[in-house]
Each structure stands twice: as structure tokens, then as C-alpha cells.
Amino acid sequence: MPIDLICLDADDTLWHNMRYFEAAEAAFADALAPFAEAGIARERIAEVEVRNLAHYGYGAKSFTLSMIETAVELGADVGAVARLLEVGRTLLAHPVELLDGIGDTLARLAAQGRLVLVTKGDLLHQEVKLAASGLGSLFTGVEIVSDKRPETFARIFERYGVASERTVMAGDSMRSDVLPALAAGAFAAFVPAPNAWAHEAGEEPVGHPRYRRLTRLAELPAWIDELGRPAAGLRRGTAPPI
């Protein structure tokens, strides 16, 4: 069955993201060095960040608030907090660096179906990154959501008037891109990224008929072509054997 709607994650699927968060976390540990050992500081902020997702959501601003909260809990002074605010500003202003070959890959995908960007994070920051990427004109729609759940994808499919079985979602998060899209009835491609956030991990649905693991997004057009072909060994218009 041909695919009509192609949903794509943004951070670490189209452009680099985690490398900047890792740099921010290293700067955070350095700022708090007088108050806590680096391992303790990193462990504590990981706990605080996950704890705050329900309050602040995802993205650089949420991470900055979590850094400040962690610093206060660890007894940091005003100077350290000021340093963390600057770390947060740097994180918000990082350049948008596309992954290799993304422009050509998206051009191929745009010829196969409607492209919709489905990403979590701060609305303004994600809009700024999309504009800076130069990819915006390739997308039919942009969905910046607070979280990715099966009902989130179901609403998106309904909004674009497409059946779930004619939709594919691709991204680097098993928890947010793959599993909820499968639960909503879509096809899903996992494109793992190095140094992925542990919070976004999940059990890989090996053997699922609507799942494919890719080594890079450039492999997605071929899978979409494969999905649009009749089943192997069958001629178009014939029924499969019972």
C-alpha cells in the first residue's frame, strides 16, 4: 500500500542536537565543580530533568531551568547560577548543522509523499531552527508537540486526512518516534543517533511487520518504495493464497 504522509522527527534526525546538550552538560558540571563532584552533578541533573518534563516539557529552555534548579539543590552560589544562564543562552543559539545528505534525502521524500515535521520542544526554538535549516519549504506541515503519544499521532493523521496505514514516521527515538507511531497504526523507521538521551530509549519491536531499523535517513525512500509495491510473488489485482 503506498505511503501518502511521511512524518519526520527534527533533532538528531535532520540536524545535530545532542552534541550541544552534551557540551552544555559539561559546562554545567564545570560550573558546579566547587559545589559537587562531576558525577554527582550529572546524576542529579538527569533526575531533575526527567522530573521536570511534566512541568517544562522538552528543549533547551527546560534544560536551562533544570540546570538552575539542580544548582540550587547542590548549594551553588549566585555566580554559578549566572554562568548556567549563559550556558542556556549558548544552547539556544547553537548553529543548525544538517546531518550528511539530509537535503537530498528530503527532496527525494518530498517526491514520494507529503512531508510533515513532528517534533517536541519549545515552539519558538524549534521554529527558529527549522527556519535556519533551509528545509521549511519541503514540508507540507509542521507539528511542534509537547509529547509524542499514540493519540498525538492519531490526531495528526486525522488533521492531514490520511489513514494511519498510509503513513510512516521516522526518527531517532524509540520511545517517542517509533513505539507511539506503531501503536497509532502507522509504519515506523528507527534511525539511531550516537549518544542518544537514555530517556528516549525503549524496547525495539523486532519482527513487527510495520517496523524497520535504518542506519541513516537516506535509506527511508527505498523502504517507502518497497511498501508501495505489491507483496512479493503476487501480481497486482490478484488475491494472496489462503
C-alpha positions in Angstrom: 0.0 0.0 0.0 1.5 3.4 -1.0 2.6 5.9 1.7 0.8 9.3 1.5 2.2 11.0 4.6 5.8 11.0 5.7 6.4 12.3 9.3 9.9 13.1 10.3 11.5 14.0 13.6 13.8 17.0 13.7 16.5 16.9 16.4 19.2 14.4 15.6 17.2 13.1 12.6 17.6 16.1 10.4 20.2 18.2 12.3 22.6 17.7 15.1 21.3 18.4 18.6 22.6 16.1 21.3 26.2 17.3 20.8 25.1 20.7 22.0 23.3 19.3 25.0 26.4 17.3 25.9 28.5 20.5 25.7 26.0 22.3 27.9 26.1 19.4 30.5 29.9 19.5 30.5 29.8 23.3 31.1 27.2 22.7 33.9 29.4 20.2 35.7 32.3 22.6 35.4 30.3 25.5 36.8 29.3 23.3 39.8 32.8 21.9 40.4 33.3 23.9 43.6 30.0 22.5 45.0 29.7 18.9 43.8 31.8 16.2 42.1 31.1 16.0 38.4 29.5 12.5 38.5 27.1 13.6 41.3 26.2 16.8 39.4 25.5 14.9 36.2 23.4 12.2 38.0 21.4 14.9 39.8 20.6 16.9 36.8 19.5 13.8 34.9 17.0 13.1 37.7 15.8 16.7 37.8 15.4 17.0 34.1 13.1 13.9 33.9 11.2 15.1 36.9 10.6 18.5 35.3 9.4 17.2 31.9 5.8 17.3 33.1 6.2 20.9 34.1 8.5 22.4 31.5 8.4 20.0 28.6 11.3 19.3 26.3 14.0 21.5 24.9 16.8 24.0 25.7 14.7 26.2 28.0 13.5 23.3 30.0 17.1 22.1 30.3 18.3 25.5 31.5 15.6 25.6 34.2 16.7 22.2 35.3 20.3 23.2 35.5 19.4 26.2 37.7 17.2 24.0 39.9 19.9 21.4 40.3 22.5 24.1 41.1 20.3 25.5 43.9 19.8 22.0 45.3 23.5 21.4 45.3 24.2 24.7 47.1 25.7 26.7 44.3 26.2 30.5 44.6 24.8 33.3 42.5 27.9 33.4 40.3 27.4 29.7 39.3 23.8 30.3 38.5 24.7 33.3 36.3 27.2 31.0 34.5 24.4 28.5 33.9 22.1 31.2 32.4 24.9 31.9 29.9 25.2 28.2 29.2 21.5 28.1 28.5 21.7 31.1 26.1 24.5 29.4 24.2 22.4 26.3 23.9 19.5 28.3 22.5 21.8 30.0 20.0 23.7 27.0 18.7 24.0 26.7 14.9 21.8 24.4 12.9 24.1 21.7 11.3 22.3 19.3 9.0 23.2 15.7 9.0 25.1 14.5 5.9 22.9 14.3 2.8 19.7 15.4 4.5 18.8 18.0 1.8 19.0 15.4 -1.0 17.1 12.8 1.1 14.3 15.2 1.9 14.0 16.2 -1.7 13.5 12.5 -2.6 11.0 12.0 0.2 9.0 15.1 -0.9 8.6 13.5 -4.3 7.1 10.4 -2.6 4.5 12.0 -0.3 3.6 14.9 1.9 6.3 15.7 4.5 5.3 16.7 8.0 7.8 17.7 10.7 6.7 16.2 14.0 9.0 17.4 16.8 9.0 18.0 20.6 10.4 21.1 22.3 9.9 24.8 22.7 7.7 26.2 19.9 9.9 29.3 19.3 13.2 27.5 19.4 12.0 24.7 17.0 10.6 27.3 14.6 13.9 29.2 14.6 15.9 26.0 14.0 13.6 25.0 11.1 13.9 28.4 9.5 17.7 28.3 9.9 17.9 24.8 8.4 16.6 26.0 5.0 14.3 22.9 4.8 11.0 24.5 5.6 9.7 24.7 2.0 9.9 21.0 1.7 7.3 20.4 4.4 3.6 20.4 4.0 3.1 20.9 7.7 4.9 21.4 11.0 3.7 19.9 14.2 5.5 21.0 17.4 4.1 19.0 20.2 4.5 18.7 24.0 5.0 14.9 23.8 4.6 12.1 21.2 2.0 9.6 22.2 -0.3 7.3 20.1 -3.1 9.8 20.4 -0.7 12.6 19.2 -0.1 10.7 16.0 -3.7 9.8 15.6 -4.7 13.5 15.7 -2.0 14.4 13.2 -3.2 11.7 10.8 -6.7 12.9 11.1 -5.7 16.5 10.6 -4.0 15.6 7.3 -6.8 13.3 6.2 -4.8 10.2 5.8 -5.3 6.6 7.1 -2.6 5.5 9.6 -1.6 2.5 7.4 -0.6 5.0 4.7 1.7 6.9 7.0 5.3 6.4 8.1 7.1 8.1 11.0 10.9 8.2 11.1 13.2 9.4 13.9 16.0 8.7 16.3 13.8 8.0 19.4 12.4 4.5 20.0 10.2 5.9 22.8 8.9 9.0 21.0 9.1 8.3 17.3 8.7 4.6 16.8 6.6 3.0 19.5 3.7 5.5 19.6 3.6 5.7 15.8 3.3 1.9 15.6 0.6 2.0 18.3 -1.3 4.5 16.3 -1.3 2.1 13.3 1.5 3.7 11.2 4.7 2.4 9.8 7.8 3.5 11.8 11.5 3.7 10.9 14.2 3.9 13.7 17.3 5.9 12.7 19.6 5.6 15.7 21.8 8.6 16.6 25.0 8.4 18.6 24.9 9.4 22.3 21.1 9.4 22.4 19.4 10.5 25.5 18.7 7.5 27.7 15.2 8.8 28.4 14.3 8.2 24.8 15.2 4.6 24.8 12.6 1.8 24.5 12.4 -1.9 23.6 12.9 -2.4 19.9 9.9 -4.1 18.3 12.0 -6.6 16.3 9.9 -8.6 13.9 7.0 -6.1 13.8 5.6 -6.0 10.3 5.4 -2.2 10.2 8.8 -1.5 11.7 12.2 -1.0 10.0 15.6 -0.2 11.5 17.7 2.1 9.3 21.3 3.1 9.5 20.6 6.5 8.1 17.6 8.5 6.9 18.8 8.2 3.3 17.5 4.6 3.4 13.9 5.7 4.0 13.0 6.4 0.4 13.8 2.9 -0.7 11.7 1.4 2.1 8.8 3.7 1.2 9.1 2.4 -2.4 9.1 -1.1 -1.1 6.0 -0.5 0.9 4.2 0.7 -2.2 4.9 -2.4 -4.2 2.6 -5.4 -4.3 3.6 -8.2 -2.0 6.4 -10.4 -3.3 5.3 -13.2 -5.6 1.9 -11.6 -6.2 0.7 -9.8 -9.4 -1.3 -6.6 -8.9 -5.0 -7.4 -8.8 -4.6 -11.0 -7.5 -5.5 -12.2 -4.1 -3.0 -13.9 -1.8 -3.3 -17.6 -1.2 -5.3 -18.7 1.9 
